[in-house]
Amino acid sequence: MNTLPKLTASFHLGSKEGLAFKLFSSFAVSLFIILVLQNLAEAALVRTLLFIPQSIKTQMIDMAEQADTLLKADDPKALAQWEDAQSYTVFVLDKDDQVVSGRAMHPHFRFKLRFARDINTRFDNQVNQPIIAIPLVSGHRIVIKFPHEYHPARTFAYYFIAIKVVIALLILGVLSLLLARKLQAPLNKLQAASHQLAEGDFTVRVRQTVGDSVTEFKVLADSFDHMAQRIEALTAKQQRLIRDVSHELKTPLARHELALHLLKRKLPAEYHTALQRLDTEANEMNTLVDEILAFSQLETGRYQTQLGAVDLHAVCQQQVDEMQHHLQSGLHAGQRLIFAEETDTSAYRVIADQALVNRVLKNTLTNAMKYAGADAIITVSLHRHENQNQEKTVEMRVSDTGKGIAPEHLPSIFDPFTRVQAGREKSAGGYGLGLAIVKESMAIMQGQVKAENTPEGFMLIMTFRAKEENEAEERDKG
């Protein structure tokens, strides 16, 4: 009859695949191994150390040789003086166990003579004073009471404590390491999957990788996969809704613009100001719809990326020239836009998508012009770097002399529809999609973007992969 299920049920350990049972069994096995190894180690210690120490054995053999020499002299008095002068209790006995020197022997010593041991005897694991008998050449024997202060079992208590501590620490350490590795592996997989999910990869699943070794981890993996599946479905619905609504808005907006155009022809001139205002609002709505559609394409991976060699210096020069006329408006009249040109323009060729690079730079410049302030200086510059892995990159920096952004808001400025309330002027409007598009565009081009405050104001840094001079032309579609 199998008693294991009853045992686990009585201790509330759950199934054999459960974490509680595995921990209980692991510690039970470790305790059993510790006890067995301790007993084996103690037995080995007893067999190895419970003998007369070699230094004491040498002294006893020397005493036996001296006794033989005195017996040859046949001088009982000298033998008695020699026995009395030894640091151990010593007697030289004849074949009838009578003291040759005539010295008196204590009755207890004589009683212990029947239990006399040879010089190679193994002691007990308790401290005592056994009688050691050594045969002499003359046919007599010398008996010596072994001093208790030299008994090897005297230090066994310390040895036993040390053995128990060392074995317990060793076994617990090894089993804990094995158990921790076994439990850590699925936790690491769950942690990596959570990071992927946080980065926007809603297709991640962990059920197959975690396995069925631990019930709790299996249940947790199932819950994680269900959560990821639900998030993926909800995100897909949200993205489809935004995309569909944006597409549906294009038709009424086109009709609205056509109606305004017709009204402008038919209405008197005094109404043209109102019509112009309506036209401006319609243009802003069109811009918003276009940005939503662009962001949706980038976020869902429906944008057909064409990576190739892009002259970043030429892109910056063109965009800066095109944006200069915006500075003539009333809102941006006091701003200055500067491109820190470089003489070696060939050093700034990167692997990127030409259209996305143009959009990234345009969005960052527009963002700076909107929020940096009326008298800000906006600077575009290029910088080439090489990291520790000898990977070459090119940074495109757009900096301004505005007020900057509060540090706690920096991580969220790339989120869609985010408009920071503090630190920068918002009178110019904006939808909170410009920098979100920048982030998605850089990710598609396998680049990076980051924002930071500087002593002069605020800076956006876009990092591209540099194209080597000897690198073959490549066209990768993302």
N, C-alpha and C positions, 0 to 999 in steps of 0.2 A: 504493500500500500504506500502510495507516495505521500509523504508527510510534508513536503516542501510547500505546497499551496496553503496547507493549514498553518504552517509556521509563519509564512509571509502575511497571511490574513490576520493572524493573532497580533502581529506587531504593526499592522497597518502599513505594510511595505508595498502594497500594490502588486502589479504583475512583475514577472521576471525581467521584462524589458523596461521597467520603470526606473527612474533616476534614484528613488529611495532604496529600492532593492539593490541596485548596482553599488550605491555607496555603502549600504550595510554589508553586502557580501565582500566588497573590497576591504573594508576595515576588519571584518571577521577573518578573512584570509591573512591579512597583514598581522593581526594579533596571533593567529595560529603559527605563522612562520617565525614571528619573534620569539614565542615561547619555545618552539622546537630548537631554533638556533641557539638560544640562550642555554638550554639544557645540554646541547651538544658541545658548546664552547666550554661550559663549566666542567663537563666530563673530560674533555681534552686537556683542560688546565690541570685537573686533578692528576690525570695520568702523566702529565709532563713535568710537573713541579713538585709532587709529593715524594721527593727523595732527599737523602742527606746532601746538603750543599757540598760542592767539590772541595771548598776550602776546609770545611769541618772534617770531611772524609780524609783529607791529606793529613790533618793533625792526628786523627785517630790511628792511621797507619804508622805514623812516626812514633806515637806512644807505644804501639805494639812492638816495634823494633827496639825501642829503648827497654821495654819490659823483658824482651828476650835477652838483651845484653846483661841486664841485672840478674836474671835467673842463672845465666852461665857463671856469674861471680859467686853464686850460692851464698848471698848475704841478705837474709830476711830483713835485718834492720835497715839496710840501705834501701831495700825494696819498699819497706813501709814508709820511709821518709820521702821516697820518690812519689809514691801514691798520694801521700798527704799533701805534697807540694803542687799537684796538678790542679788546674782550674776547674776540671770536671770531677765528678765522683767516680773513682777508678778502683777496681780490685782485680788482682791476678789470682785466678782460681785454678786448683788442680782438677784432676779427672773426677773427683768426688764433690766438686763445687765447694771445696774448703779454701779459705783465704790463705795463700802461701805465706804472706808477710805476717800473719797473725793479728792483723788489725780487726777491730770489731765491726760487724756489718749490721746495719739496721734491719730489724725483722721485715719491714715493708720492702726494702731493697731485695732481701732474700726471697720474699714472696714473688716479686716481679721477675726473678731469674727464670722461672718456668715459662715466661713469655718473651724471653730474650730473642732478639732479631739479629740477622747478619747485617753487614755493613751496606749491602745493596738493597735493603728492604724498602718497600713502598709504605709510606706513612698513611694514617687516616687523615680525613679532612678536618679533624678537630685537634686543637693544640694539646699535646701531652708530653710526657718525659719517658719515652721507651728506653729499654736497656739494649745496648748494642754489644754483641759478643763477637770478638775477633779471635780466631784460633792462632796459637803461637807455634813457632818451630819446635819448641821443646815439648809439645804435646799439651801444654796448659792452654788456658784461654784468658783473655783480658776482657772484662765487662766494664762498659762505660755508660753512665746515665746521660742520655742526650739532653742538653739544656733547652728548656722551653722557649727561651728568647731567640733561638735560631730555628725554631720549627717553621717550615715553609707555609704551613696553613695559617700562620699568624697574620699574614697580609692578604689572605684569600678574600676577605670581606671587601677590601678595596678593589681587588681584581674583578670580583663578581659585579660590583656596582658599575665599574668602568665598562665591562662587557655588556651589561644590560643597556646602558645608555648608548653605547656605540651601535649595537645591533638594532635597537629600537629606532634610533635616528636614521640609520642606513636603510632599513626596510621601509619605514614610513616615508623617507625621502624618495626612494625609488618608486614605491607604489603611488605616492601622491603625484609624482611627475608623470607616471604613465596614465593615471586617472585624469590628471589635469589636461594632458595632451589629447586624451580621448574626448573629454568634454569641451576642450577649447576649440577643436577642429570645427564642429558644427556652429559654435558661437562665432568663430571668425567668418564662416560662410554667411551667417545671418547678418553680421556686421557689414561685410562687403556688399551684400545685397541691399541692405538699408541705405548704404552710401550711394549705390547706383540709383535706387529709387529716389533719394533726395536730389540727385543730379538730373532727374527727369527721365530716367530709363524705366518706363512703366512695364516693359516686357520681361523684367527680371523675375525668375522663379527659383525657389530653393528646395522644393520638395525632393527632387531626385538627388540633389547633391548632398543633402543632410542625411538621407537614408532612414532606416527603421531601427537603428541600434538602440536608441533611447526614445521611449514613448513620449516623454514631455517635449523633446526636440521635434519629434515627428508632428505632434499636435501644433506646436508653435510654427513649424514650417508651413503646415497646411493653412493656419490662420494668416501667416504672412502672404502666402500666395493668393489667398482669397482677397486680402486687403489690396494687394497689388493689382489683381484683376479688376476689382471694383474701381480703384483709382484710374486705371487705364481706360475703363469703359466710360467713367464720368468725364475724364479729360477729353476723350474722343468726342463725346456728345457736346461738350462745351466748345471745343474747337470747331466742330461741324456747325453748331448753332451760330457762332460768330462769323464763320465763313459764309454760311447761307444767308444770314441777315445782311452781311456786307454786300454780297452779290445782289440781293433783292433791293438794297437801297440805291444801287447804281441807276436802275431804270427810272424811278421817280425823280431822282436828282437830275438826270438828263432832261426829263420833261420839264422840271422846274427851271432849269437854265434856258431851255427853249422858250418857255412862256415869258421869262424875264426879258429875253432878247426881243420877242415880239412886242411886249408891252413898252419896251424902251422906244420902239419905233412909233407907236401909236399915241403914247401919252405926251402931254406937254413937257417942256423942259423943266418946269418947277418940280416935277415928280421924279426927275432923274436921280436926284440925291438919294431918295428913299430906295429907288430901284438899284442903285449902286451898292447901297448897304446890304440889300437882300442878295445881290450877286456875290458880295464878299462873304456873307455867311454861307452861301451855297458852295463857294470855293473851299472854304474851311471844312465843310462837311465832306466834300469830295476828297480833300487831303486826308482827313481822318479815315475814311473808308479805304483809301489806297494804302495807308500805313497799316491798318488792321489786316488787309489782305496780304500785304508784304510780310508782316510778322507771322501770320498764319502759315504762309508758304515756308518760311525759314524754320519755324518751330516744328512743323510736322514733317519736315524733310522732303517736301514736294518741290523744292527749288532745285533745278538742274544745275548743279555747280560745275563750272569749267575752270579747273585750276591750271595755271600756266605761268610763264614768266611775265611779270608786271613791273614796269618802270615806276617805282613809287615816287621818285623825284618829279617825273613828268605829271603824274596824277595830282600831286600836291600843287604844282605850279598852275595847272589848269583850273583846279577847283578854287584856289585862292583868287585867281584872276576873275573867275565867274562870280565869286561872292563879293567882290569889291563894290559892285554897284548897289548891293543891299545896304552898304554903309551910308549911302546918300539919303536914305529915308530919315524921317524925323526921329524915329526911335533909336536908330543906330548912328546918327550923325556924328556923335562925339567919339565913337570907337575907332580903333586902328587895327588893321589886319596885316600881319607881317609874316612872310615866309623866309625863314633862315636858310637861304640857298647854300648849296655846297658846290665846290668846283668839280669834285670827282662824282659825277652823277651815276656812273656805272656801278658804283658800290652799293646802290640801293635798289637792285633788282631782287624781287621776292617771288615766292610761289603763292599765287593768290588768284582770285576771280576778279577780272577787271571791273565788272559792273558792281560787285559787292564792295570793292575798295572805294569806288567813287561814292557809293551810298554811305559807307562808313564815315568817310571824311566829310561829306556834306552834312550828315546828321550831327557830327561832333561840332562842326563849325556853327551850324544853326543853333545848337544847344548853347554854345558859348556866347553867341551874339544875343540870344534871348535873355540869358540869366546873368551874364558877367557884370552888367551895369553900363550906364550911358557913356562913361569915359574910360572904359576898359581897353587894355591893349591885348589883343589876341595873337598868339604866336604859334606858327606851325614849324616843327623842326624834325629832322631825321637823325637817327643815331644807330650806329652799327655795333653789335656786341658779339662776344663769343663766350659760351659758358664753359664749365669744367669738363664737359663731355665733348668739347671742341665743336659744338653745334652752333652755327652762326645764325644770328637773328638781326632783324632790323626793327627799330622802334620808331613809330610815328607818334609824335607828341603834339597835343593841342592844349596849350596853356593859356590862361587869362589872368588878369590882375583883379578879378572880382573878390567877393567876400569869402568864397569857399563854401564848404558844406560841413555841417556838424559831423564829427567823426562817427557818431552812432548811426547816422543816416547813409554813410558811404556804401555799406554792403547792399543796400536796397535800391540804389538809384538805377540799376540795370533791370529791375523787375518791371514788367509791363504795367502801364497805367499808374506808375508811381510818380507823384509830384511832391517833392520835399517842401515843407512849409517854411522851414527856417533857413536862414543863411544866404538865400539868393532871391532876387526879385522875380516875381511871377506875373508882372503886369503884361508881359508879352504873350501870355497864354501858354499853349502846349498841351499835348495829350498824354504825355508820359510813355510814348512808344518809341521815341527816337533812339534813346540809349539801349532799350530792349532789342531793337533791330540791330544795333551795333554789336551787342553781345552775341546774338545768334549768328550774325554774319561772320564774326571772328571765329566762333566755334566751328562753323562749317568749313572755313578755310584753314582749320587746324592751328589757329592763332589764339591769342589771349588779349583781353582788355582789362585794365584796372584803372581806378580813380584814386587820386590822393590830393590832399591839401599841400600846398607849398608855402614858403614864406611870402611869396608874391601874390598868391591867390589859389587857383585850382588848376588841376592838370588831368587830362585823360591820356593814357598810354596804350597804344595798340601795338602788339608785338607780332611780327610776321616771320615766317621762315625765309632765310636768305637763300637766293639761288646762286650756286657756285658757278664760277666762270667756265669750268670744264664739264658742267652738268648737262646732260642731253636734254633737249626740249621734251617736255612731257605734258600730257593732257589727261588729267584724272577727273572723272565725273563722280561727284558725290551723290 
